[in-house]
């Protein structure tokens, strides 16, 4: 959570189970993809977890 991943090469990386929040910076168009594949973690408000399968709805986190 809160990591600056803007320069990371995530192609092929297994992101399932990764926790992130609105301070996490994703590279390029990854934010849209990650939001579609994420669910609220339930542990804390504003914390999300990357799920195994993409969702039909995007997660709305304050940016």
Biopython code that builds the backbone (N, CA, C, O; Angstrom):
import numpy as np
from Bio.PDB.StructureBuilder import StructureBuilder

atoms = [
    (1, "UNK", "N", (0.848, -1.180, 0.000)),
    (1, "UNK", "CA", (0.000, 0.000, 0.000)),
    (1, "UNK", "C", (0.888, 1.236, 0.000)),
    (1, "UNK", "O", (1.915, 1.284, 0.678)),
    (2, "UNK", "N", (0.472, 2.233, -0.774)),
    (2, "UNK", "CA", (1.210, 3.484, -0.819)),
    (2, "UNK", "C", (2.473, 3.447, -1.649)),
    (2, "UNK", "O", (3.243, 4.407, -1.642)),
    (3, "UNK", "N", (2.703, 2.358, -2.367)),
    (3, "UNK", "CA", (3.931, 2.220, -3.150)),
    (3, "UNK", "C", (3.816, 2.968, -4.474)),
    (3, "UNK", "O", (2.735, 3.055, -5.058)),
    (4, "UNK", "N", (4.931, 3.501, -4.937)),
    (4, "UNK", "CA", (4.992, 4.117, -6.264)),
    (4, "UNK", "C", (5.497, 3.056, -7.229)),
    (4, "UNK", "O", (6.694, 2.782, -7.307)),
    (5, "UNK", "N", (4.565, 2.469, -7.958)),
    (5, "UNK", "CA", (4.894, 1.405, -8.907)),
    (5, "UNK", "C", (4.907, 1.921, -10.339)),
    (5, "UNK", "O", (4.897, 1.135, -11.286)),
    (6, "UNK", "N", (4.931, 3.237, -10.499)),
    (6, "UNK", "CA", (4.821, 3.841, -11.830)),
    (6, "UNK", "C", (5.901, 3.363, -12.799)),
    (6, "UNK", "O", (5.671, 3.350, -14.008)),
    (7, "UNK", "N", (7.052, 2.979, -12.307)),
    (7, "UNK", "CA", (8.128, 2.506, -13.171)),
    (7, "UNK", "C", (8.269, 0.996, -13.203)),
    (7, "UNK", "O", (9.176, 0.466, -13.846)),
    (8, "UNK", "N", (7.373, 0.297, -12.509)),
    (8, "UNK", "CA", (7.468, -1.162, -12.430)),
    (8, "UNK", "C", (6.996, -1.822, -13.721)),
    (8, "UNK", "O", (6.093, -1.322, -14.391)),
    (9, "UNK", "N", (7.606, -2.933, -14.058)),
    (9, "UNK", "CA", (7.185, -3.734, -15.206)),
    (9, "UNK", "C", (6.366, -4.895, -14.646)),
    (9, "UNK", "O", (6.916, -5.869, -14.132)),
    (10, "UNK", "N", (5.034, -4.776, -14.754)),
    (10, "UNK", "CA", (4.143, -5.740, -14.121)),
    (10, "UNK", "C", (3.654, -6.842, -15.039)),
    (10, "UNK", "O", (2.945, -7.743, -14.590)),
    (11, "UNK", "N", (4.013, -6.795, -16.312)),
    (11, "UNK", "CA", (3.604, -7.837, -17.238)),
    (11, "UNK", "C", (4.082, -9.191, -16.719)),
    (11, "UNK", "O", (5.269, -9.377, -16.451)),
    (12, "UNK", "N", (3.157, -10.126, -16.581)),
    (12, "UNK", "CA", (3.503, -11.460, -16.112)),
    (12, "UNK", "C", (3.585, -11.595, -14.601)),
    (12, "UNK", "O", (3.740, -12.706, -14.094)),
    (13, "UNK", "N", (3.485, -10.484, -13.863)),
    (13, "UNK", "CA", (3.554, -10.540, -12.401)),
    (13, "UNK", "C", (2.221, -11.028, -11.842)),
    (13, "UNK", "O", (1.164, -10.628, -12.330)),
    (14, "UNK", "N", (2.258, -11.879, -10.834)),
    (14, "UNK", "CA", (1.065, -12.358, -10.165)),
    (14, "UNK", "C", (0.677, -11.326, -9.115)),
    (14, "UNK", "O", (1.365, -11.185, -8.104)),
    (15, "UNK", "N", (-0.418, -10.602, -9.342)),
    (15, "UNK", "CA", (-0.847, -9.546, -8.427)),
    (15, "UNK", "C", (-1.949, -10.009, -7.478)),
    (15, "UNK", "O", (-2.316, -9.275, -6.560)),
    (16, "UNK", "N", (-2.478, -11.207, -7.682)),
    (16, "UNK", "CA", (-3.547, -11.706, -6.825)),
    (16, "UNK", "C", (-3.122, -11.652, -5.358)),
    (16, "UNK", "O", (-2.041, -12.118, -4.998)),
    (17, "UNK", "N", (-3.981, -11.079, -4.519)),
    (17, "UNK", "CA", (-3.712, -10.996, -3.085)),
    (17, "UNK", "C", (-2.988, -9.741, -2.654)),
    (17, "UNK", "O", (-2.814, -9.519, -1.456)),
    (18, "UNK", "N", (-2.558, -8.905, -3.601)),
    (18, "UNK", "CA", (-1.853, -7.672, -3.269)),
    (18, "UNK", "C", (-2.825, -6.674, -2.656)),
    (18, "UNK", "O", (-3.906, -6.447, -3.200)),
    (19, "UNK", "N", (-2.450, -6.080, -1.534)),
    (19, "UNK", "CA", (-3.232, -5.012, -0.917)),
    (19, "UNK", "C", (-2.760, -3.679, -1.456)),
    (19, "UNK", "O", (-1.558, -3.464, -1.617)),
    (20, "UNK", "N", (-3.700, -2.771, -1.739)),
    (20, "UNK", "CA", (-3.349, -1.443, -2.224)),
    (20, "UNK", "C", (-4.389, -0.445, -1.728)),
    (20, "UNK", "O", (-5.471, -0.825, -1.282)),
    (21, "UNK", "N", (-4.040, 0.842, -1.814)),
    (21, "UNK", "CA", (-4.976, 1.898, -1.429)),
    (21, "UNK", "C", (-4.861, 3.049, -2.407)),
    (21, "UNK", "O", (-4.154, 2.949, -3.411)),
    (22, "UNK", "N", (-5.551, 4.142, -2.120)),
    (22, "UNK", "CA", (-5.584, 5.254, -3.070)),
    (22, "UNK", "C", (-4.260, 5.990, -3.191)),
    (22, "UNK", "O", (-4.116, 6.850, -4.060)),
    (23, "UNK", "N", (-3.293, 5.677, -2.345)),
    (23, "UNK", "CA", (-1.975, 6.307, -2.462)),
    (23, "UNK", "C", (-1.018, 5.472, -3.313)),
    (23, "UNK", "O", (0.090, 5.918, -3.612)),
    (24, "UNK", "N", (-1.431, 4.276, -3.702)),
    (24, "UNK", "CA", (-0.625, 3.418, -4.569)),
    (24, "UNK", "C", (-0.642, 3.988, -5.980)),
    (24, "UNK", "O", (-1.707, 4.315, -6.504)),
    (25, "UNK", "N", (0.527, 4.111, -6.597)),
    (25, "UNK", "CA", (0.642, 4.635, -7.963)),
    (25, "UNK", "C", (0.984, 3.476, -8.883)),
    (25, "UNK", "O", (2.029, 2.841, -8.740)),
    (26, "UNK", "N", (0.080, 3.203, -9.841)),
    (26, "UNK", "CA", (0.258, 2.100, -10.786)),
    (26, "UNK", "C", (0.847, 2.615, -12.088)),
    (26, "UNK", "O", (0.626, 3.775, -12.435)),
    (27, "UNK", "N", (1.589, 1.792, -12.820)),
    (27, "UNK", "CA", (2.150, 2.230, -14.100)),
    (27, "UNK", "C", (1.074, 2.334, -15.189)),
    (27, "UNK", "O", (0.143, 1.530, -15.236)),
    (28, "UNK", "N", (1.216, 3.319, -16.045)),
    (28, "UNK", "CA", (0.375, 3.480, -17.236)),
    (28, "UNK", "C", (-1.084, 3.185, -17.016)),
    (28, "UNK", "O", (-1.726, 3.782, -16.153)),
    (29, "UNK", "N", (-1.613, 2.255, -17.803)),
    (29, "UNK", "CA", (-3.036, 1.928, -17.718)),
    (29, "UNK", "C", (-3.327, 0.804, -16.716)),
    (29, "UNK", "O", (-4.432, 0.261, -16.725)),
    (30, "UNK", "N", (-2.397, 0.450, -15.877)),
    (30, "UNK", "CA", (-2.596, -0.628, -14.917)),
    (30, "UNK", "C", (-3.639, -0.289, -13.862)),
    (30, "UNK", "O", (-4.316, -1.188, -13.365)),
    (31, "UNK", "N", (-3.783, 0.970, -13.511)),
    (31, "UNK", "CA", (-4.740, 1.335, -12.460)),
    (31, "UNK", "C", (-6.145, 0.865, -12.832)),
    (31, "UNK", "O", (-6.848, 0.303, -11.992)),
    (32, "UNK", "N", (-6.561, 1.086, -14.072)),
    (32, "UNK", "CA", (-7.882, 0.660, -14.520)),
    (32, "UNK", "C", (-8.019, -0.855, -14.409)),
    (32, "UNK", "O", (-9.034, -1.356, -13.926)),
    (33, "UNK", "N", (-7.013, -1.572, -14.848)),
    (33, "UNK", "CA", (-7.041, -3.039, -14.789)),
    (33, "UNK", "C", (-7.097, -3.539, -13.345)),
    (33, "UNK", "O", (-7.860, -4.450, -13.027)),
    (34, "UNK", "N", (-6.292, -2.943, -12.484)),
    (34, "UNK", "CA", (-6.244, -3.368, -11.083)),
    (34, "UNK", "C", (-7.569, -3.069, -10.393)),
    (34, "UNK", "O", (-8.055, -3.891, -9.617)),
    (35, "UNK", "N", (-8.157, -1.918, -10.657)),
    (35, "UNK", "CA", (-9.455, -1.579, -10.055)),
    (35, "UNK", "C", (-10.525, -2.593, -10.460)),
    (35, "UNK", "O", (-11.355, -2.976, -9.637)),
    (36, "UNK", "N", (-10.511, -3.024, -11.697)),
    (36, "UNK", "CA", (-11.501, -4.009, -12.165)),
    (36, "UNK", "C", (-11.296, -5.374, -11.532)),
    (36, "UNK", "O", (-12.242, -6.155, -11.419)),
    (37, "UNK", "N", (-10.087, -5.666, -11.124)),
    (37, "UNK", "CA", (-9.773, -6.977, -10.545)),
    (37, "UNK", "C", (-9.717, -6.942, -9.021)),
    (37, "UNK", "O", (-9.277, -7.907, -8.397)),
    (38, "UNK", "N", (-10.160, -5.831, -8.413)),
    (38, "UNK", "CA", (-10.027, -5.676, -6.963)),
    (38, "UNK", "C", (-11.362, -5.621, -6.246)),
    (38, "UNK", "O", (-12.396, -5.278, -6.819)),
    (39, "UNK", "N", (-11.297, -5.971, -4.976)),
    (39, "UNK", "CA", (-12.439, -5.918, -4.077)),
    (39, "UNK", "C", (-11.999, -5.226, -2.795)),
    (39, "UNK", "O", (-10.813, -5.245, -2.466)),
    (40, "UNK", "N", (-12.935, -4.609, -2.057)),
    (40, "UNK", "CA", (-12.558, -4.062, -0.745)),
    (40, "UNK", "C", (-12.000, -5.187, 0.126)),
    (40, "UNK", "O", (-12.532, -6.297, 0.137)),
    (41, "UNK", "N", (-10.931, -4.891, 0.849)),
    (41, "UNK", "CA", (-10.288, -5.940, 1.653)),
    (41, "UNK", "C", (-11.101, -6.301, 2.879)),
    (41, "UNK", "O", (-10.984, -7.413, 3.395)),
    (42, "UNK", "N", (-11.917, -5.383, 3.347)),
    (42, "UNK", "CA", (-12.702, -5.646, 4.544)),
    (42, "UNK", "C", (-11.945, -5.335, 5.821)),
    (42, "UNK", "O", (-12.557, -5.163, 6.875)),
    (43, "UNK", "N", (-10.626, -5.261, 5.746)),
    (43, "UNK", "CA", (-9.818, -4.987, 6.934)),
    (43, "UNK", "C", (-9.880, -3.510, 7.324)),
    (43, "UNK", "O", (-10.053, -3.182, 8.498)),
    (44, "UNK", "N", (-9.742, -2.636, 6.354)),
    (44, "UNK", "CA", (-9.756, -1.193, 6.584)),
    (44, "UNK", "C", (-10.503, -0.522, 5.451)),
    (44, "UNK", "O", (-10.479, -0.992, 4.314)),
    (45, "UNK", "N", (-11.165, 0.578, 5.765)),
    (45, "UNK", "CA", (-11.828, 1.330, 4.708)),
    (45, "UNK", "C", (-10.769, 1.923, 3.786)),
    (45, "UNK", "O", (-9.765, 2.459, 4.254)),
    (46, "UNK", "N", (-10.991, 1.829, 2.480)),
    (46, "UNK", "CA", (-10.052, 2.376, 1.502)),
    (46, "UNK", "C", (-8.909, 1.452, 1.142)),
    (46, "UNK", "O", (-8.013, 1.838, 0.391)),
    (47, "UNK", "N", (-8.925, 0.236, 1.666)),
    (47, "UNK", "CA", (-7.894, -0.747, 1.336)),
    (47, "UNK", "C", (-8.546, -1.818, 0.462)),
    (47, "UNK", "O", (-9.624, -2.323, 0.775)),
    (48, "UNK", "N", (-7.869, -2.153, -0.640)),
    (48, "UNK", "CA", (-8.400, -3.090, -1.613)),
    (48, "UNK", "C", (-7.439, -4.253, -1.791)),
    (48, "UNK", "O", (-6.249, -4.147, -1.491)),
    (49, "UNK", "N", (-7.972, -5.366, -2.284)),
    (49, "UNK", "CA", (-7.158, -6.546, -2.546)),
    (49, "UNK", "C", (-7.414, -6.985, -3.984)),
    (49, "UNK", "O", (-8.558, -7.033, -4.436)),
    (50, "UNK", "N", (-6.346, -7.302, -4.690)),
    (50, "UNK", "CA", (-6.477, -7.768, -6.061)),
    (50, "UNK", "C", (-7.008, -9.198, -6.019)),
    (50, "UNK", "O", (-6.401, -10.080, -5.411)),
    (51, "UNK", "N", (-8.150, -9.416, -6.675)),
    (51, "UNK", "CA", (-8.800, -10.721, -6.690)),
    (51, "UNK", "C", (-8.257, -11.564, -7.846)),
    (51, "UNK", "O", (-7.466, -11.088, -8.659)),
    (52, "UNK", "N", (-8.693, -12.807, -7.901)),
    (52, "UNK", "CA", (-8.213, -13.727, -8.932)),
    (52, "UNK", "C", (-8.796, -13.413, -10.298)),
    (52, "UNK", "O", (-8.118, -13.597, -11.309)),
    (53, "UNK", "N", (-10.030, -12.946, -10.355)),
    (53, "UNK", "CA", (-10.697, -12.704, -11.615)),
    (53, "UNK", "C", (-11.167, -11.249, -11.684)),
    (53, "UNK", "O", (-11.567, -10.685, -10.666)),
    (54, "UNK", "N", (-11.123, -10.643, -12.855)),
    (54, "UNK", "CA", (-11.634, -9.270, -13.003)),
    (54, "UNK", "C", (-13.118, -9.206, -12.677)),
    (54, "UNK", "O", (-13.864, -10.158, -12.907)),
    (55, "UNK", "N", (-13.529, -8.068, -12.139)),
    (55, "UNK", "CA", (-14.924, -7.829, -11.806)),
    (55, "UNK", "C", (-15.583, -7.039, -12.919)),
    (55, "UNK", "O", (-14.900, -6.399, -13.719)),
    (56, "UNK", "N", (-16.898, -7.078, -12.975)),
    (56, "UNK", "CA", (-17.631, -6.297, -13.969)),
    (56, "UNK", "C", (-17.705, -4.822, -13.604)),
    (56, "UNK", "O", (-18.025, -3.988, -14.450)),
    (57, "UNK", "N", (-17.411, -4.495, -12.349)),
    (57, "UNK", "CA", (-17.463, -3.105, -11.915)),
    (57, "UNK", "C", (-16.102, -2.678, -11.408)),
    (57, "UNK", "O", (-15.329, -3.494, -10.906)),
    (58, "UNK", "N", (-15.817, -1.413, -11.540)),
    (58, "UNK", "CA", (-14.544, -0.875, -11.070)),
    (58, "UNK", "C", (-14.657, -0.490, -9.597)),
    (58, "UNK", "O", (-15.726, -0.090, -9.136)),
    (59, "UNK", "N", (-13.563, -0.610, -8.868)),
    (59, "UNK", "CA", (-13.510, -0.167, -7.487)),
    (59, "UNK", "C", (-13.319, 1.341, -7.496)),
    (59, "UNK", "O", (-12.445, 1.858, -8.192)),
    (60, "UNK", "N", (-14.124, 2.034, -6.734)),
    (60, "UNK", "CA", (-14.029, 3.494, -6.693)),
    (60, "UNK", "C", (-13.251, 3.905, -5.448)),
    (60, "UNK", "O", (-13.790, 3.899, -4.342)),
    (61, "UNK", "N", (-12.000, 4.255, -5.630)),
    (61, "UNK", "CA", (-11.158, 4.752, -4.537)),
    (61, "UNK", "C", (-10.880, 6.221, -4.810)),
    (61, "UNK", "O", (-10.750, 6.634, -5.963)),
    (62, "UNK", "N", (-10.793, 6.986, -3.770)),
    (62, "UNK", "CA", (-10.463, 8.401, -3.939)),
    (62, "UNK", "C", (-9.047, 8.507, -4.478)),
    (62, "UNK", "O", (-8.121, 7.892, -3.948)),
    (63, "UNK", "N", (-8.889, 9.281, -5.520)),
    (63, "UNK", "CA", (-7.550, 9.431, -6.129)),
    (63, "UNK", "C", (-6.925, 10.742, -5.759)),
    (63, "UNK", "O", (-5.806, 11.033, -6.181)),
]
sb = StructureBuilder()
sb.init_structure("model")
sb.init_model(0)
sb.init_chain("A")
sb.init_seg("    ")
for serial, (resi, resn, name, xyz) in enumerate(atoms, 1):
    if name == "N":
        sb.init_residue(resn, " ", resi, " ")
    sb.init_atom(name, np.array(xyz, "f"), 0.0, 1.0, " ", f" {name:<3s}", serial, name[0])
structure = sb.get_structure()
